Amino acid sequence: MRLVPRRDHLLRRTLRATGREGIRILGLKRRRRIRVAPVAMPPVAGAPRIVYVSGEPGTAGHSYRVARCAASAAEAGYAVEVVNLHDLAAHLVVDPTAAPAAVVIWRAAWNEILERAVTAWRAAGSRILFDVDDYMFDPGLARAEVIDGIRSQGIPEARVVEHYARIRTTLSWADACIAPTERLAEGMQACDKTAMILCNGFDDEVYRVSREAVLRRRSQPGDGLLRIGYASGSRTHQRDFTIAAPAVARVLRTRPDCRLVLFRDTEHHCDLLDVGEFPELQPVLGQIEWRPRVPLAGLPEELVRFDVNLAPLEVGNVYCEAKSELKYFEAALVEVPTVASPTQPFRAAIAPGCTGLLADDAADWERHLRHLLDDAAARRAMGRAALLDVLHRYGPDGRRLRVANVFDRVLGTAAERAAAFGVELEPRGASPRLPPVPEADVVRAYGDDRVADVGVVVPVFNYERYVAKALDSVAAQTLERIELVIVDDCSTDRSLEAVDAWLARRWRRFVRATLLRNRGNQGLPLTRNAGFARAEAPLVMPLDADNMLEPRCLELLCGRLAGAACAAVHPTLQRFGKCTHRHVAQPWSPDRLRHGNYIDAMALIRRSAWAHVGGYTKGEFVGWEDYDLWCKFVEAGLWSDPVPEAVALYRVHAESMLNTRTNTGDTLPEVVRAIRAAHPWLRVRAA
């Protein structure tokens, strides 16, 4: 258990002015070579300098392993530069004072220019890191019986052997290695190299495009067809698809309403899966729906059309076992469940039956496909669980921490390296702590298919007399792009009617406005979870129905959080009503939290962080639900930064939960016992 946030010295140093704009995120066809100009990040004064050298600019891999990782390094406080291997000669460092602290070389085969650059960097004291996302550093694997792409694309083995040998030479010059999967890391360690894992993931733009694709899809009428999708980016997976082909064919034969979605390269007139190699598919060719291959940036629009996503790989094949789980998280972003082969990366990524399904054999493939196609509710639940699972694990917020961890282990002091390595000792595997989200019905839904900058979640239970004021304060915000989610927890007064009438008048103020009603009374924590789960905005502010916000609150908090490494920001509170005391926002301190809560629920929170820690907990924390959330932040190594401005208004009144439940009778001692049982490191006592 970590009780303190790590990398405080670098993670708090941010690029507020430049953010992610300095690194171009490429949306280009997979493996299609396009020359890309070098991109430099404006340096942060005193920040360690990191240079990324891309061996294959213009490919999808460049986006996953270079562009997105470089953006995360910049957000973590480093001065970052991205250089293409083709342009490396112009960037050779000869002045030791200008040498980078570290150089990350991705997928670059050794050549004379790279040798000159690495020699100069090493002489100047730079640390050299090697990164690759395929098992292409072992020339002994360059055989058609191991790598089917050699056969299917007609590539001479000798050419692949020579290329892999030069990749191996690059690896041999590295001080340490980075890999997206455990199997690749093990292969690098077998080469007598230290290897760290930095998984593939998505960025803010991919999240936005994916979620807007979902919103558009929901607004369109269906055509009555069910689609099994296989988004192969190149004709290198013929043998992989053999694993699933018989099951897919049997399902199609018995389900005329089903389609198999495949892709073709229209520019080169090439199907990305040669169905001629699969005799079982010949009787159902009329049920294959061919789509043109799209740039990586357009992939979400294709994935959202799937009902089930396929990710077959040849289990036990060392090359396939090293493949990343990216097909899982990309489908999860559009809430499409994945059926995958149980290779090590997919076993680590997917919680079977919860966030996806693993198929060991042909019978499993058919059973899983039929289950998902027959049960729309199961598809929706699994897709939604997968979405919540991937937000932090594969998103920019989690990657920022992991990138910083990698550079801590390479560049840090002995103490920093020891602390960073402690993260590696934490349990891994597909055991997500997903937020418990109750069933809720949509009473009203207004708005369009854009993703807002900030979402405001308002739980309501018998606050008819206050809720309109709270909503008025949200509508009066200076921030323009706001999403509003109101969740009624089965109020027994006229709260629901009051909110419904208010929305009918004011919904146009928001990008999107949704009114939910829980199917049964759930209590405050699960009602908040229902709102967070419904929101699409990456940043969410919980606002209880008896509180209010100053007009510039969301704009101010959003600005503070947008370029920061923290998981939340909490403002100074101005109390009103029976008390007018100002509660000044204090810095994050696990030691202080150990003895009691001092941070209110009114904080702007990254939705990925909420999902990562399991959201608000249903339990005996009556009135202390926010304290429990902050304790889970501590345990996950996350934190919130204070904002000194008093832009949140906290109403003090006799009807509040603290006055009517938490601080009455024997409730408080029970709450203390419950929260100490959930977080044994706490020392809080009943007053």
C-alpha positions as semicolon CSV with decimal commas, in nm:
position;residue;x (nm);y (nm);z (nm)
1;M;0,000;0,000;0,000
2;R;0,139;0,342;-0,095
3;L;0,050;0,612;0,150
4;V;0,221;0,902;-0,026
5;P;0,198;1,030;-0,383
6;R;0,513;0,964;-0,578
7;R;0,720;1,184;-0,811
8;D;0,608;1,498;-0,634
9;H;0,926;1,676;-0,745
10;L;0,861;1,629;-1,118
11;L;0,492;1,549;-1,154
12;R;0,393;1,883;-1,011
13;R;0,603;2,061;-1,270
14;T;0,372;2,094;-1,568
15;L;0,346;2,238;-1,916
16;R;0,035;2,447;-1,861
17;A;0,104;2,669;-2,161
18;T;0,198;2,400;-2,413
19;G;0,026;2,087;-2,288
20;R;-0,007;1,822;-2,555
21;E;-0,015;2,055;-2,851
22;G;0,361;2,039;-2,906
23;I;0,353;1,676;-3,015
24;R;0,164;1,586;-3,325
25;I;-0,058;1,282;-3,274
26;L;-0,055;1,093;-3,601
27;G;-0,369;0,945;-3,753
28;L;-0,218;0,758;-4,043
29;K;-0,271;0,421;-4,201
30;R;-0,105;0,136;-4,022
31;R;0,242;0,061;-4,156
32;R;0,209;0,311;-4,436
33;R;0,534;0,510;-4,448
34;I;0,483;0,886;-4,444
35;R;0,765;1,128;-4,372
36;V;0,689;1,331;-4,061
37;A;0,871;1,647;-3,960
38;P;1,052;1,643;-3,624
39;V;0,854;1,797;-3,341
40;A;1,006;1,975;-3,041
41;M;0,840;2,052;-2,710
42;P;0,916;2,398;-2,573
43;P;1,144;2,326;-2,276
44;V;1,055;2,379;-1,913
45;A;1,322;2,570;-1,724
46;G;1,546;2,324;-1,542
47;A;1,354;2,019;-1,663
48;P;1,546;1,706;-1,769
49;R;1,550;1,676;-2,147
50;I;1,420;1,361;-2,317
51;V;1,471;1,283;-2,686
52;Y;1,252;1,025;-2,861
53;V;1,397;0,877;-3,182
54;S;1,129;0,716;-3,400
55;G;1,242;0,441;-3,634
56;E;0,908;0,420;-3,816
57;P;0,741;0,762;-3,825
58;G;0,401;0,772;-3,990
59;T;0,289;0,433;-3,857
60;A;0,032;0,346;-3,594
61;G;0,313;0,222;-3,372
62;H;0,464;0,570;-3,373
63;S;0,142;0,702;-3,223
64;Y;0,130;0,436;-2,952
65;R;0,499;0,422;-2,857
66;V;0,635;0,767;-2,941
67;A;0,375;1,044;-2,980
68;R;0,156;0,947;-2,684
69;C;0,445;0,858;-2,454
70;A;0,630;1,178;-2,542
71;A;0,317;1,381;-2,466
72;S;0,289;1,210;-2,127
73;A;0,655;1,278;-2,053
74;A;0,600;1,645;-2,133
75;E;0,298;1,658;-1,903
76;A;0,509;1,497;-1,629
77;G;0,746;1,792;-1,644
78;Y;1,017;1,689;-1,891
79;A;1,143;1,889;-2,188
80;V;1,066;1,657;-2,478
81;E;1,185;1,637;-2,837
82;V;1,076;1,388;-3,103
83;V;1,319;1,316;-3,386
84;N;1,268;1,086;-3,683
85;L;1,549;0,844;-3,758
86;H;1,570;0,984;-4,113
87;D;1,647;1,329;-3,972
88;L;1,882;1,221;-3,697
89;A;2,200;1,348;-3,863
90;A;2,084;1,706;-3,815
91;H;2,020;1,646;-3,446
92;L;2,346;1,485;-3,337
93;V;2,455;1,619;-3,002
94;V;2,819;1,722;-2,987
95;D;2,804;1,972;-2,698
96;P;2,788;1,783;-2,365
97;T;2,602;2,073;-2,205
98;A;2,318;2,020;-2,454
99;A;2,304;1,641;-2,410
100;P;1,963;1,499;-2,319
101;A;1,919;1,322;-1,988
102;A;1,775;1,023;-2,173
103;V;1,715;0,909;-2,530
104;V;1,435;0,663;-2,613
105;I;1,497;0,482;-2,942
106;W;1,187;0,312;-3,078
107;R;1,196;0,043;-3,347
108;A;1,513;0,176;-3,511
109;A;1,750;-0,059;-3,695
110;W;2,118;0,010;-3,635
111;N;2,297;0,216;-3,900
112;E;2,595;0,449;-3,925
113;I;2,402;0,764;-3,833
114;L;2,243;0,600;-3,530
115;E;2,585;0,472;-3,419
116;R;2,731;0,824;-3,438
117;A;2,438;0,967;-3,242
118;V;2,440;0,701;-2,969
119;T;2,818;0,726;-2,933
120;A;2,795;1,102;-2,888
121;W;2,504;1,081;-2,646
122;R;2,670;0,816;-2,432
123;A;2,995;1,011;-2,420
124;A;2,797;1,310;-2,294
125;G;2,635;1,105;-2,018
126;S;2,291;1,045;-2,172
127;R;2,103;0,730;-2,078
128;I;2,000;0,525;-2,384
129;L;1,667;0,340;-2,374
130;F;1,547;0,096;-2,637
131;D;1,175;0,048;-2,707
132;V;1,009;-0,196;-2,945
133;D;0,654;-0,328;-2,969
134;D;0,712;-0,657;-3,154
135;Y;0,944;-0,949;-3,086
136;M;1,179;-0,830;-3,360
137;F;1,512;-0,833;-3,177
138;D;1,568;-1,210;-3,213
139;P;1,679;-1,300;-3,568
140;G;1,615;-1,666;-3,483
141;L;1,240;-1,596;-3,484
142;A;1,242;-1,460;-3,838
143;R;1,087;-1,775;-3,982
144;A;0,753;-1,822;-4,155
145;E;0,648;-2,094;-3,912
146;V;0,677;-1,841;-3,628
147;I;0,577;-1,515;-3,797
148;D;0,296;-1,585;-4,040
149;G;0,326;-1,237;-4,191
150;I;0,649;-1,347;-4,361
151;R;0,450;-1,608;-4,553
152;S;0,130;-1,412;-4,610
153;Q;0,314;-1,105;-4,740
154;G;0,580;-1,291;-4,935
155;I;0,878;-1,135;-4,756
156;P;1,212;-1,317;-4,798
157;E;1,320;-1,459;-4,463
158;A;1,680;-1,346;-4,519
159;R;1,566;-0,984;-4,537
160;V;1,376;-1,014;-4,211
161;V;1,672;-1,186;-4,044
162;E;1,902;-0,901;-4,148
163;H;1,658;-0,635;-4,024
164;Y;1,608;-0,810;-3,691
165;A;1,985;-0,841;-3,648
166;R;2,021;-0,464;-3,683
167;I;1,737;-0,411;-3,434
168;R;1,923;-0,646;-3,196
169;T;2,235;-0,432;-3,234
170;T;2,039;-0,122;-3,134
171;L;1,914;-0,307;-2,827
172;S;2,269;-0,412;-2,737
173;W;2,377;-0,046;-2,710
174;A;2,097;0,046;-2,471
175;D;2,136;0,100;-2,098
176;A;1,781;-0,024;-2,040
177;C;1,473;-0,123;-2,239
178;I;1,102;-0,041;-2,247
179;A;0,832;-0,282;-2,366
180;P;0,452;-0,275;-2,387
181;T;0,409;-0,637;-2,270
182;E;0,551;-0,880;-2,016
183;R;0,670;-1,125;-2,281
184;L;0,870;-0,861;-2,466
185;A;1,026;-0,749;-2,139
186;E;1,125;-1,108;-2,062
187;G;1,287;-1,137;-2,406
188;M;1,486;-0,819;-2,348
189;Q;1,593;-0,942;-2,005
190;A;1,720;-1,259;-2,174
191;C;1,950;-1,024;-2,369
192;D;2,097;-0,917;-2,033
193;K;1,908;-0,587;-2,030
194;T;1,692;-0,426;-1,766
195;A;1,339;-0,401;-1,911
196;M;1,049;-0,188;-1,787
197;I;0,688;-0,222;-1,896
198;L;0,500;0,075;-2,039
199;C;0,178;-0,048;-2,195
200;N;0,018;0,093;-2,507
201;G;-0,276;0,325;-2,461
202;F;-0,496;0,603;-2,594
203;D;-0,489;0,980;-2,554
204;D;-0,746;1,251;-2,488
205;E;-0,824;1,293;-2,857
206;V;-0,890;0,922;-2,909
207;Y;-1,116;0,925;-2,603
208;R;-1,311;1,224;-2,738
209;V;-1,349;1,079;-3,088
210;S;-1,452;0,741;-2,947
211;R;-1,713;0,878;-2,711
212;E;-1,859;1,114;-2,972
213;A;-1,884;0,817;-3,208
214;V;-2,085;0,635;-2,941
215;L;-2,316;0,931;-2,888
216;R;-2,382;0,958;-3,261
217;R;-2,444;0,586;-3,285
218;R;-2,702;0,599;-3,004
219;S;-2,896;0,867;-3,187
220;Q;-2,921;0,666;-3,511
221;P;-3,178;0,396;-3,583
222;G;-3,044;0,041;-3,602
223;D;-3,068;-0,179;-3,911
224;G;-3,150;-0,502;-3,726
225;L;-2,810;-0,662;-3,795
226;L;-2,553;-0,788;-3,546
227;R;-2,189;-0,742;-3,639
228;I;-1,884;-0,944;-3,540
229;G;-1,584;-0,727;-3,619
230;Y;-1,221;-0,809;-3,687
231;A;-1,012;-0,493;-3,724
232;S;-0,688;-0,627;-3,866
233;G;-0,454;-0,353;-3,982
234;S;-0,252;-0,566;-4,225
235;R;-0,249;-0,911;-4,385
236;T;-0,019;-1,055;-4,120
237;H;-0,271;-1,245;-3,907
238;Q;-0,399;-1,524;-4,132
239;R;-0,292;-1,801;-3,895
240;D;-0,425;-1,605;-3,598
241;F;-0,774;-1,589;-3,747
242;T;-0,767;-1,966;-3,801
243;I;-0,833;-1,996;-3,427
244;A;-1,173;-1,824;-3,452
245;A;-1,279;-1,889;-3,812
246;P;-1,474;-2,219;-3,758
247;A;-1,678;-2,071;-3,473
248;V;-1,750;-1,753;-3,666
249;A;-1,862;-1,956;-3,968
250;R;-2,096;-2,176;-3,760
251;V;-2,250;-1,871;-3,595
252;L;-2,307;-1,700;-3,930
253;R;-2,470;-2,010;-4,078
254;T;-2,730;-2,019;-3,802
255;R;-2,774;-1,642;-3,767
256;P;-2,876;-1,475;-4,095
257;D;-2,899;-1,147;-3,904
258;C;-2,524;-1,156;-3,832
259;R;-2,239;-1,009;-4,034
260;L;-1,864;-1,054;-4,017
261;V;-1,698;-0,714;-4,065
262;L;-1,358;-0,723;-4,237
263;F;-1,139;-0,455;-4,392
264;R;-0,960;-0,403;-4,720
265;D;-0,690;-0,170;-4,841
266;T;-0,871;0,003;-5,126
267;E;-0,558;0,193;-5,231
268;H;-0,364;-0,127;-5,301
269;H;-0,669;-0,344;-5,380
270;C;-0,586;-0,591;-5,105
271;D;-0,816;-0,758;-4,853
272;L;-0,657;-0,743;-4,508
273;L;-0,783;-1,095;-4,442
274;D;-0,757;-1,346;-4,726
275;V;-1,083;-1,535;-4,678
276;G;-0,979;-1,776;-4,953
277;E;-0,760;-1,949;-4,694
278;F;-1,064;-2,037;-4,481
279;P;-1,286;-2,302;-4,647
280;E;-1,541;-2,281;-4,365
281;L;-1,615;-1,919;-4,459
282;Q;-1,696;-1,992;-4,823
283;P;-2,066;-2,078;-4,763
284;V;-2,118;-1,749;-4,575
285;L;-1,930;-1,507;-4,799
286;G;-2,255;-1,319;-4,852
287;Q;-2,256;-1,234;-4,480
288;I;-1,915;-1,070;-4,489
289;E;-1,930;-0,692;-4,482
290;W;-1,618;-0,533;-4,630
291;R;-1,511;-0,190;-4,509
292;P;-1,227;0,027;-4,637
293;R;-0,924;0,048;-4,410
294;V;-0,921;0,382;-4,232
295;P;-0,648;0,593;-4,073
296;L;-0,588;0,524;-3,705
297;A;-0,779;0,841;-3,617
298;G;-1,087;0,701;-3,792
299;L;-1,079;0,362;-3,621
300;P;-1,336;0,448;-3,346
301;E;-1,599;0,521;-3,612
302;E;-1,552;0,167;-3,740
303;L;-1,529;-0,008;-3,404
304;V;-1,851;0,152;-3,282
305;R;-2,038;-0,038;-3,557
306;F;-1,935;-0,372;-3,401
307;D;-2,149;-0,564;-3,155
308;V;-1,864;-0,801;-3,072
309;N;-1,492;-0,742;-3,126
310;L;-1,258;-1,030;-3,217
311;A;-0,895;-1,050;-3,103
312;P;-0,765;-1,397;-3,199
313;L;-0,394;-1,480;-3,163
314;E;-0,196;-1,803;-3,179
315;V;-0,154;-1,902;-2,815
316;G;0,194;-2,032;-2,730
317;N;0,358;-1,863;-3,029
318;V;0,632;-1,645;-2,877
319;Y;0,572;-1,372;-3,135
320;C;0,195;-1,361;-3,074
321;E;0,230;-1,390;-2,695
322;A;0,422;-1,061;-2,704
323;K;0,147;-0,874;-2,892
324;S;-0,017;-0,584;-2,711
325;E;-0,377;-0,586;-2,588
326;L;-0,464;-0,267;-2,780
327;K;-0,762;-0,432;-2,955
328;Y;-0,922;-0,465;-2,612
329;F;-0,892;-0,106;-2,494
330;E;-0,978;0,047;-2,832
331;A;-1,303;-0,150;-2,848
332;A;-1,371;-0,075;-2,481
333;L;-1,366;0,299;-2,552
334;V;-1,675;0,252;-2,769
335;E;-1,829;0,001;-2,523
336;V;-1,789;-0,300;-2,751
337;P;-1,705;-0,628;-2,570
338;T;-1,403;-0,826;-2,687
339;V;-1,356;-1,200;-2,725
340;A;-0,982;-1,267;-2,725
341;S;-0,733;-1,549;-2,722
342;P;-0,578;-1,606;-2,378
343;T;-0,230;-1,477;-2,458
344;Q;-0,046;-1,326;-2,162
345;P;-0,135;-0,961;-2,242
346;F;-0,506;-1,041;-2,283
347;R;-0,510;-1,253;-1,967
348;A;-0,361;-0,958;-1,780
349;A;-0,604;-0,712;-1,937
350;I;-0,942;-0,886;-1,938
351;A;-1,147;-1,000;-1,638
352;P;-1,338;-1,292;-1,797
353;G;-1,712;-1,249;-1,778
354;C;-1,679;-0,893;-1,652
355;T;-1,479;-0,678;-1,896
356;G;-1,447;-0,929;-2,180
357;L;-1,418;-1,300;-2,263
358;L;-1,121;-1,532;-2,326
359;A;-1,156;-1,824;-2,566
360;D;-0,926;-2,123;-2,510
361;D;-1,056;-2,337;-2,794
362;A;-1,307;-2,352;-3,081
363;A;-1,591;-2,443;-2,844
364;D;-1,516;-2,137;-2,631
365;W;-1,516;-1,909;-2,934
366;E;-1,857;-2,031;-3,045
367;R;-2,009;-2,029;-2,696
368;H;-1,887;-1,676;-2,621
369;L;-2,002;-1,539;-2,954
370;R;-2,349;-1,688;-2,919
371;H;-2,381;-1,563;-2,563
372;L;-2,299;-1,204;-2,656
373;L;-2,507;-1,205;-2,973
374;D;-2,808;-1,352;-2,794
375;D;-2,793;-1,128;-2,486
376;A;-2,797;-0,756;-2,561
377;A;-2,798;-0,671;-2,191
378;A;-2,482;-0,877;-2,135
379;R;-2,313;-0,699;-2,427
380;R;-2,400;-0,359;-2,285
381;A;-2,290;-0,447;-1,933
382;M;-1,960;-0,595;-2,047
383;G;-1,888;-0,304;-2,281
384;R;-1,963;-0,053;-2,006
385;A;-1,745;-0,237;-1,756
386;A;-1,462;-0,249;-2,008
387;L;-1,490;0,126;-2,065
388;L;-1,457;0,203;-1,693
389;D;-1,169;-0,044;-1,669
390;V;-0,956;0,115;-1,941
391;L;-0,999;0,484;-1,855
392;H;-0,702;0,497;-1,621
393;R;-0,516;0,175;-1,706
394;Y;-0,464;0,273;-2,070
395;G;-0,551;0,642;-2,072
396;P;-0,330;0,952;-2,053
397;D;-0,375;0,999;-1,678
398;G;-0,239;0,656;-1,592
399;R;0,030;0,675;-1,860
400;R;0,159;1,004;-1,721
401;L;0,234;0,831;-1,391
402;R;0,388;0,525;-1,560
403;V;0,611;0,734;-1,788
404;A;0,731;0,931;-1,488
405;N;0,796;0,602;-1,309
406;V;1,012;0,479;-1,597
407;F;1,228;0,791;-1,595
408;D;1,249;0,782;-1,214
409;R;1,399;0,436;-1,242
410;V;1,647;0,551;-1,504
411;L;1,737;0,903;-1,394
412;G;1,645;0,920;-1,026
413;T;1,857;0,900;-0,716
414;A;1,892;0,568;-0,538
415;A;1,599;0,659;-0,312
416;E;1,384;0,763;-0,608
417;R;1,472;0,445;-0,798
418;A;1,380;0,234;-0,497
419;A;1,046;0,410;-0,454
420;A;0,968;0,385;-0,825
421;F;1,052;0,015;-0,837
422;G;0,809;-0,042;-0,552
423;V;0,531;0,021;-0,802
424;E;0,650;-0,286;-0,996
425;L;0,586;-0,500;-0,690
426;E;0,216;-0,417;-0,684
427;P;-0,014;-0,701;-0,795
428;R;-0,093;-0,711;-1,165
429;G;-0,362;-0,881;-1,360
430;A;-0,718;-0,845;-1,474
431;S;-0,888;-0,777;-1,142
432;P;-1,041;-0,431;-1,187
433;R;-1,205;-0,260;-0,892
434;L;-1,495;-0,120;-1,090
435;P;-1,730;0,138;-0,937
436;P;-2,064;-0,009;-0,828
437;V;-2,321;0,160;-1,051
438;P;-2,693;0,114;-0,978
439;E;-2,959;0,065;-1,241
440;A;-3,113;0,399;-1,334
441;D;-3,372;0,503;-1,590
442;V;-3,332;0,801;-1,820
443;V;-3,615;1,044;-1,747
444;R;-3,492;1,314;-1,987
445;A;-3,190;1,347;-2,217
446;Y;-3,109;1,663;-2,407
447;G;-2,812;1,779;-2,612
448;D;-2,579;1,676;-2,892
449;D;-2,293;1,433;-2,954
450;R;-2,003;1,650;-2,835
451;V;-1,790;1,564;-2,533
452;A;-1,795;1,852;-2,285
453;D;-1,491;1,989;-2,103
454;V;-1,644;1,933;-1,759
455;G;-1,937;1,735;-1,626
456;V;-2,136;1,830;-1,317
457;V;-2,308;1,548;-1,129
458;V;-2,596;1,649;-0,900
459;P;-2,743;1,375;-0,676
460;V;-3,090;1,463;-0,548
461;F;-3,293;1,320;-0,262
462;N;-3,577;1,525;-0,116
463;Y;-3,412;1,861;-0,180
464;E;-3,696;2,023;-0,373
465;R;-3,647;2,352;-0,189
466;Y;-3,274;2,379;-0,275
467;V;-3,206;2,202;-0,603
468;A;-3,310;2,483;-0,840
469;K;-3,054;2,718;-0,680
470;A;-2,783;2,457;-0,723
471;L;-2,872;2,409;-1,089
472;D;-2,892;2,786;-1,146
473;S;-2,535;2,814;-1,023
474;V;-2,422;2,554;-1,278
475;A;-2,604;2,730;-1,559
476;A;-2,435;3,059;-1,459
477;Q;-2,082;2,921;-1,504
478;T;-1,840;3,114;-1,726
479;L;-1,711;2,787;-1,871
480;E;-1,903;2,717;-2,190
481;R;-1,883;2,342;-2,262
482;I;-2,054;2,181;-1,963
483;E;-2,238;1,851;-1,928
484;L;-2,503;1,822;-1,657
485;V;-2,611;1,489;-1,507
486;I;-2,881;1,493;-1,238
487;V;-2,966;1,170;-1,057
488;D;-3,281;1,149;-0,848
489;D;-3,252;0,884;-0,576
490;C;-3,626;0,810;-0,558
491;S;-3,719;1,132;-0,383
492;T;-4,048;1,126;-0,194
493;D;-4,108;1,500;-0,234
494;R;-4,140;1,681;-0,570
495;S;-3,766;1,705;-0,639
496;L;-3,794;1,504;-0,961
497;E;-4,071;1,723;-1,098
498;A;-3,882;2,039;-1,002
499;V;-3,568;1,923;-1,182
500;D;-3,763;1,809;-1,487
501;A;-3,932;2,149;-1,516
502;W;-3,600;2,329;-1,469
503;L;-3,433;2,125;-1,744
504;A;-3,718;2,191;-1,984
505;R;-3,637;2,562;-1,953
506;R;-3,255;2,556;-1,932
507;W;-3,118;2,248;-2,110
508;R;-2,994;2,447;-2,410
509;R;-2,729;2,603;-2,187
510;F;-2,542;2,269;-2,180
511;V;-2,361;2,048;-2,428
512;R;-2,576;1,772;-2,286
513;A;-2,818;1,747;-1,994
514;T;-2,949;1,418;-1,854
515;L;-3,197;1,343;-1,579
516;L;-3,174;0,992;-1,431
517;R;-3,384;0,824;-1,165
518;N;-3,252;0,527;-0,968
519;R;-3,478;0,222;-0,983
520;G;-3,456;0,200;-0,606
521;N;-3,321;0,423;-0,333
522;Q;-2,944;0,370;-0,335
523;G;-2,796;0,633;-0,107
524;L;-2,554;0,913;-0,186
525;P;-2,240;0,719;-0,291
526;L;-2,406;0,498;-0,552
527;T;-2,615;0,790;-0,676
528;R;-2,295;0,982;-0,738
529;N;-2,154;0,676;-0,916
530;A;-2,457;0,667;-1,144
531;G;-2,389;1,026;-1,242
532;F;-2,015;0,973;-1,298
533;A;-2,084;0,663;-1,506
534;R;-2,334;0,849;-1,725
535;A;-2,108;1,150;-1,780
536;E;-1,884;1,163;-2,087
537;A;-1,665;1,458;-1,985
538;P;-1,314;1,361;-1,868
539;L;-1,342;1,594;-1,566
540;V;-1,636;1,572;-1,327
541;M;-1,755;1,791;-1,038
542;P;-1,995;1,637;-0,782
543;L;-2,234;1,903;-0,653
544;D;-2,482;1,815;-0,381
545;A;-2,825;1,964;-0,441
546;D;-2,804;2,196;-0,139
547;N;-2,473;2,357;-0,243
548;M;-2,380;2,603;-0,516
549;L;-2,088;2,718;-0,731
550;E;-1,954;3,066;-0,794
551;P;-1,981;3,158;-1,166
552;R;-1,609;3,118;-1,239
553;C;-1,569;2,796;-1,039
554;L;-1,554;2,540;-1,321
555;E;-1,343;2,759;-1,549
556;L;-1,090;2,816;-1,271
557;L;-1,074;2,453;-1,158
558;C;-1,060;2,321;-1,513
559;G;-0,767;2,551;-1,589
560;R;-0,582;2,434;-1,279
561;L;-0,638;2,065;-1,352
562;A;-0,593;2,064;-1,729
563;G;-0,213;2,086;-1,724
564;A;-0,147;1,926;-1,386
565;A;-0,043;1,576;-1,286
566;C;-0,285;1,549;-0,994
567;A;-0,608;1,349;-1,010
568;A;-0,828;1,629;-0,870
569;V;-0,831;1,989;-0,750
570;H;-1,027;2,109;-0,447
571;P;-1,124;2,473;-0,393
572;T;-1,161;2,684;-0,082
573;L;-1,517;2,655;0,052
574;Q;-1,732;2,951;0,148
575;R;-1,994;2,837;0,395
576;F;-2,332;3,009;0,394
577;G;-2,663;2,972;0,574
578;K;-2,630;2,904;0,947
579;C;-2,252;2,957;0,928
580;T;-2,037;3,185;0,711
581;H;-1,692;3,052;0,802
582;R;-1,449;3,011;0,510
583;H;-1,276;2,672;0,486
584;V;-0,943;2,738;0,316
585;A;-0,823;2,462;0,082
586;Q;-0,518;2,289;0,229
587;P;-0,241;2,093;0,049
588;W;-0,278;1,721;0,007
589;S;-0,136;1,532;0,303
590;P;-0,189;1,160;0,363
591;D;-0,063;1,210;0,717
592;R;-0,333;1,467;0,779
593;L;-0,600;1,253;0,614
594;R;-0,497;0,970;0,844
595;H;-0,651;1,160;1,136
596;G;-0,960;1,297;0,963
597;N;-1,102;1,446;0,647
598;Y;-1,039;1,806;0,552
599;I;-1,129;1,797;0,180
600;D;-1,493;1,834;0,076
601;A;-1,670;1,639;-0,197
602;M;-1,688;1,957;-0,409
603;A;-1,372;1,894;-0,610
604;L;-1,306;1,863;-0,980
605;I;-1,206;1,499;-1,033
606;R;-1,062;1,315;-1,328
607;R;-1,321;1,059;-1,426
608;S;-1,042;0,810;-1,494
609;A;-0,924;0,845;-1,133
610;W;-1,278;0,789;-1,004
611;A;-1,299;0,468;-1,208
612;H;-0,947;0,358;-1,114
613;V;-1,015;0,354;-0,739
614;G;-1,359;0,195;-0,772
615;G;-1,566;0,512;-0,737
616;Y;-1,765;0,590;-0,427
617;T;-1,817;0,295;-0,193
618;K;-2,153;0,170;-0,079
619;G;-2,107;0,117;0,292
620;E;-2,160;0,253;0,637
621;F;-1,982;0,582;0,565
622;V;-2,293;0,795;0,610
623;G;-2,183;1,149;0,527
624;W;-1,818;1,040;0,492
625;E;-1,835;0,906;0,136
626;D;-1,597;1,174;0,012
627;Y;-1,348;1,088;0,290
628;D;-1,351;0,726;0,176
629;L;-1,280;0,837;-0,182
630;W;-0,979;1,044;-0,073
631;C;-0,849;0,749;0,129
632;K;-0,867;0,535;-0,185
633;F;-0,677;0,808;-0,370
634;V;-0,402;0,784;-0,109
635;E;-0,383;0,408;-0,149
636;A;-0,359;0,440;-0,527
637;G;-0,085;0,705;-0,517
638;L;-0,320;0,975;-0,647
639;W;-0,374;1,319;-0,500
640;S;-0,568;1,646;-0,521
641;D;-0,419;1,994;-0,537
642;P;-0,570;2,288;-0,345
643;V;-0,712;2,598;-0,513
644;P;-0,710;2,902;-0,282
645;E;-1,003;3,082;-0,440
646;A;-1,337;3,045;-0,259
647;V;-1,546;2,939;-0,559
648;A;-1,754;2,661;-0,398
649;L;-2,046;2,748;-0,170
650;Y;-2,131;2,503;0,108
651;R;-2,474;2,540;0,265
652;V;-2,492;2,486;0,643
653;H;-2,846;2,391;0,747
654;A;-3,035;2,169;0,987
655;E;-3,154;1,927;0,713
656;S;-2,807;1,824;0,592
657;M;-2,698;1,460;0,612
658;L;-2,432;1,544;0,868
659;N;-2,692;1,697;1,100
660;T;-2,973;1,448;1,045
661;R;-2,778;1,121;1,026
662;T;-2,397;1,122;1,063
663;N;-2,369;1,312;1,390
664;T;-2,674;1,162;1,563
665;G;-2,691;0,890;1,828
666;D;-2,454;0,599;1,773
667;T;-2,409;0,667;1,400
668;L;-2,075;0,847;1,418
669;P;-1,892;0,568;1,612
670;E;-2,029;0,316;1,360
671;V;-1,908;0,530;1,069
672;V;-1,562;0,557;1,226
673;R;-1,544;0,181;1,278
674;A;-1,652;0,117;0,919
675;I;-1,404;0,353;0,759
676;R;-1,116;0,227;0,974
677;A;-1,202;-0,127;0,874
678;A;-1,192;-0,025;0,507
679;H;-0,865;0,169;0,552
680;P;-0,666;0,019;0,842
681;W;-0,396;0,288;0,823
682;L;-0,643;0,553;0,946
683;R;-0,623;0,684;1,302
684;V;-0,945;0,886;1,296
685;R;-1,156;0,877;1,613
686;A;-1,515;0,960;1,696
687;A;-1,537;1,305;1,853
